[in-house]
Amino acid sequence: MLLPLHRRKNILLRGLPGSGKTTLIERLIKVLPGPKKGFYTKEVREHGRRIGFKIITLEGRETWLAKRGKGHPQVGKYRVYLEDFERLVVPILRDITPQTLLIIDEIGKMELFSRPFQQAVWAALDSSIPVLATMGYGRLPFLEKLSQRSEAIFLEVSPASREHLVYRTPLEIHRPGLLIALEGIDGAGKSTLGRQLARALRTKGFKVFTTFEPTLGAWGQKIRHHLQRGSKISPKALAELFLRDRIDHVTKIIIPKLSQGNIILCDRYYLSTLAYQGAAGLEIETLKLQNETWAPVPDIVLYLDIAPEKGIERLDQEREIFENLAFLKRVKEIYEKLLAGFVHERVDATQPLEKVLEQSVKRLTPYLELWHKNRKEV
C-alpha cells in the first residue's frame, strides 16, 4: 500500500439511499491492493421483498443487523439486532493493524444505536490506519460531527459519479505517483515556474509529467473564451464548466498518469476553483465536495505567494474577467484559509525566477525523497 502524502486517510462515501454505496464498496474490495478488514451491509430479500439487512465481514462471517419485526431498537419496520451486531463488528474495529485498510459499510442510523460502535469508529478514524467508510445522511449528532472532520475526504456517490469512483477512490489509498499542484493568484508566475521546475526535477532523475487547467479540451476552450471576452456568465455556470473540464482532465490524464507512477506538476487545480469561484460568491464547501468527488487530492500544494498589487503589475493590459485588484484580494484571502487543509509549501514569488526555482526545489525535495523511499519499500 502506497498511501498518498496528503495525510487525509479517512475516505467517507456519502449518498442517498439507493445511490449504490454498498455496491461501490464491494467493487472497491476487489480492486484495492494490500490487507483489508471490515464489513459491509447486504440487503436480504425473499420473493422479491426486502426482509432485512445482514452484516458480512471480509472474512465471510455474517449476522443480522435488522429484520422485519417488532423489538427494540426499532427503525421503521425493522428490528435492529444490536447485541449480535456489536458482538461481530466492534472487535474488528478495535483490532487496529498497521498497514491495513479498514472498511466500514455503513455508519448509519441502525448502527449508531450502538455506543461501543460509535466509540470504535471514532478511535479508528483517529488512528494511523486508512479508513474507507460509507455514511448516511441525517441529523444524528454523530453524523453531523463526522461530516465536520476536516481531515477526511468526502466523496458523493450518485448515478453520475459511482462508476468513476471505482477508479478514483483507490488513489487515496494506494497512489504510485505524486501529484503536485502549483497554486497562487494571477501574476504569481506559476506557468513559468512549472516549466523550469519540471526541467530541474528531470535532471534529478524523476519522471515528470506537466499539465495545466483549464485544459485545451472542449470544456477548457469554452472557459478561456468566457474569461478572455469578459462574458456575463454566472459564477455557478462558470464553476460547472471548470468541473466538467476537470472531470475530463482527471479521467484522461491525472488518474492514468498517477497510476503509472508519474510525478505530475499541475499548473492550477481545483484549489483555484475554490478560491476564485468562492471569491465570486459560491459556497466553498459545496465546491470542495463536488470537485473532490471527481479529482484526487493533491499530495502537495506549492503555493506561490505574492501580494495582489504586485500580481496586477505583472499582468498584460488585456486582463481576464477575474484580474482586478479587489477581486484578487478576496481570492488571496480564501487561498490562505484553504491551505490549512492541504499539505503545502509556500514560496515567495516576488523573488527573481532563479531564486523561486531554487526554493521550490528545496521545499519539494523532502517529499520527493519520502515518496521515492516509500515506493522502494513496497
N, C-alpha and C positions, 0 to 999 in steps of 0.2 A: 504494500500500500504506500503510495507516494502522496501524502497529504499536501494540499496547496500551502503556500507560505502566508496566506492572508489570515490564518488563525481563526477563521469563523467556522467552527467544526460542528455546529448544530444546524442541520438542514431540516426545515419544517415544511411539509407539504400541506397546503390548505386547499379546501374546495368544498363546494356544496354537496349534499348527499346525492349519490348517483353520478358524480363527476369522474369516477374511476380511480380514486386514490389507492384502494387495495389492489386493483389490477395492476396499477403502475408499480406498487411495491413488489408484487410477485414477479414482475418482469425485471425490476432492478436487482432482486435477489439473484437472478440467474446471470446477470451480466457483470455485477460488481466483483472485483477480484479480492483475494485475501479472506481471512477468517471473519465470520459473521455469526451473530447470535441475536435472539429476539423472538418476536412473534408477529403474526398477522391475524386479522379477524375475517372469518369467512361466513357469508350468508348461507343459511341452510334452508332448502325448500323441499316440500313434499307435494307431489301432484301439482306443481306449478305455483304453490302457495308458500310464502315465506313463513317459516315457523320459528326462526330464531337465528342466533349467531354463535359460532364456535371460535374459540381461541386455538390457533395451531402454532406451535413453536417451530423454529427452523430445524429442530432435531426430530420433528414428526409427532411429538406428544400433543394431545388436544383435550379440551374440556369445554363445557358450555359456558358461554358468557351470559346469554339471555335466551329465554324461550317463552313462547306464548303461554300465558297462565297468570295466576294471581300469586302474589307473595310480596316480600319486601327485601330489597328495594324494588320499585316498580317504575318502568319507563313506558308510558303508553300501554300497549297490550302485552308488554314483555316483563317477565320477572327476571331480575338480574341475580345470577348465582355468584354472589360476592366472595364467599369463602373459597369456592373452587377456583375462581379467577385468581385470587390472591395466592393461593397455595401453589399454583403453577407459574404465575408470572413474576411475582415480586422477587423470588430468589434469583431469577435470570437477570433482573435489573440491578440487583445488589452485587452480583458477581462480576465486578468490573475487571476486564482483562486487557492489558496494554496491546495496542496494535490490532484491536478487534472492533469491527463496526457493530454498533448496537442498533437494531431495527425495532421500532415501536409502532404498531398499527392497531388501534389508534389511541390518541388521547382525546376521549370524548365523554359525553355525559354519563354513560353507563360505567366506564372505567373509573371515572372520578368520584364515584361513591366511595371508593377505597382510599382511606387516608394513607396507608402504607404504600400504595401505588403512587400517590401524589409525591410522597417523600422520596421514593426510589427514583422516580422520573427526574425530579429536580436535582438530586445528587448526581445522576448520570449526566445531565446537561452541564453541570458544573465541573465534571471530571475532565480528564485529559483525553478521553476517547471520543471519536466521532460518533454522532448520533443522527440517524435518519428516522424521522417520525412523521406520522400524519396527525393532524389535529382538526377538530371540528370547529364550527362557528358557534357562537352563543355568548350569553352574558354571565357565564360562570366565572367566579373570581379567578380560578386557576388559569382558565383560558385567556382571560384579559391580561393577567400578569405575564403569561407565556408570550403573548403577542407583542409585549414590550421589550423582549430580550434583544438588545441592540447588537449582540454578538452572533445572532442567528441569521441564517439566510432563509427567507420566506419565499416559497415558490407556489404560484397559484395554479392548481390543477383544473383544467377546463377542457371541453371538447377540442378547442383550438390548440392548446398547449401540451396535452398529455403525451402525444407521440413524440414531440420534440424533447420532452423531459426525460424520456428513456435514454437519450444520448447526452443531454445537457447536464443532468444531475450527477452522473458518475465523476465528472471533472471536479466536483467539490470534495471528492473522497479519494480519488486516485487521479493525479494530474502529472503525466510525464513531462509536459512542457512548463514554461514560465511565462506569465502574462504581465507585462509592464505597461501601464497606461501613462502617457505624458499628458499632463493637465496644466491649465492655467488660463488666465484671461487673454483676450486678444492683445497681440503685441508682445507677448512673453517670449516668443521665439521657439515655439515647440517644433515646428516643421523643420527649421534649420538645424536645431539640436538633434532631432531624431535621425537625420541623415548622418551627421557626424558621429553620434553615439553608436549607431549600427556598425559603422566602419571601425570604430575603436574596439567594440566587443568582438568583431570578427577577427581582428588581429590577435586577440587573446585566445582564439580557437573555438569560440562559441558559434553555434549555428543560429543565426538571427534572421527573423522574417519581419519586415516592416509593413505596416498598413496604416490606414487612417479612416476617420469618419468626419463628415459624411463621405460615403464611398463614391466611386464613379459609376455605380449601378443606376438603374432606372429611378429608384427612390431617392438616391443621393443627388442625382441630377435635378430632380424636382425641388429638393431642398435648396440647392445652390441657386436655382432660378429665382425662388422666392426671396432668398436673402440678398442677392445681388440687385434685384429690382425693387426692393422695398415694398413687396406686396402687402396688401391689407389682410393677410391671413391671420386667423385667430391663434393664440398660443396653444390651445388644445389641438387644433388641426395640425399645427407645425410639429408638436410633440408626437402626434400619431405618425407623421411622415418619418421623423427620426427613429421611432420604434420600428417601423416597417423596414427601413434601411438597415437598422441594427440586426434585426432578425435575419435578413438576407446575408449580412456580413458574418454574423456568428455561425450560421448554418454552413455557409460555403467556405469560410476561411478560418475563423478563430477556433472552432471546435476541431476540425481536421488537423490544423497545424499544432494545436496543443496536444492532441492525441498522439501525434508523431514525434513529440519531444522537442519541438522548436522553442526558442526564446522569441516571443512576439513583442515588438515595440509598436504600440498603437497610439498614433497621434490623435488625441481626443477619444473618449469612450463615453460610457453612459453617465459618468460624473458631470460631463459637460451638459448633458440634458437636464440633470437635476439642478445644476447651478443656473443655467440660462433660462430654462422654462420655469424654474422656481422663481427666478427674479422677475419673470413676466406674469407671475401671479398664480401659477398652478401649485397644487398641493404636493410637496416634495415626497412624503411617504408613499403616496399613491404612485408617483412616477418611479420611485425606487422599486416597489413591488412589481410593477409592470415590466421594468427593464431587467431586474434580476431573475425574474421567471424565465427569461429567454437568454440572458447574457451571463456567462461565467464571471464571477467576481475576480477583479484583478489581484494578482499576488502582491504587487507593489504599485503604488501611485507615485510617480515622480512629478512633484509639483513645482513649476517654475514661478517663483514669487516675484511680482512686480507691482508697483503702485499703478492704479488705473490712469493717473495723469501721464505717467511715463509710457504706459502701453499705448495710449491715444497718440502720443507724439510719434510713435514708430509706424503707425498705420498710414496707408495710402490715403490720398484725398477722397477717392471714391470708396466710402465706407459701406459696409453691410448694415442691415437694419438694427443689429444689436450693438453697433460700435459707437456708443456715445458715453460720455463720462459718467453721468448719473446712473445709467444702467449698469455699466461695468463695475461701479462701486457696489451695487447690490449683488452682482454676480460674485465679486470677490468675498463679500461677507458670507454668502452661502457656502462657497468653497471652504472657507475657514472652518465652518461648522461641520461640513461633510467629512473633512479629512480625519477628524477624530474617530470615525467609524471604519477607517481603512488603514492598512499598513502603508505608510507613506514616508517619503523623504522630501525635504524642502531645499531648493537651491535658489540662491539669489540671482534672478535673471537680469538684473541691471548691470552685471559684470560683462567684460568682453567675452565673446563666444568661447575663446580658448579656455578661460577660467571656468565658465559654466560647464563646459565639457569635462574638464578635469575634475571638478567637484561632483558631477553627475556620475562619472565612472567610479570615483572614490566611494560615494554613498551606496551605489549598487553592488559593489564588489562583495561585501559580506553576504548578501542574499544570493548572488551567483555562486559563491563558494559553498554555501549551505545547500543550495539546490543540487549542485554537482555532487556533493558528498552524499546526500540522500539517495540520488539515483544509483550511485555505486554500491550502496548498502542493500538495495532491494534486489 
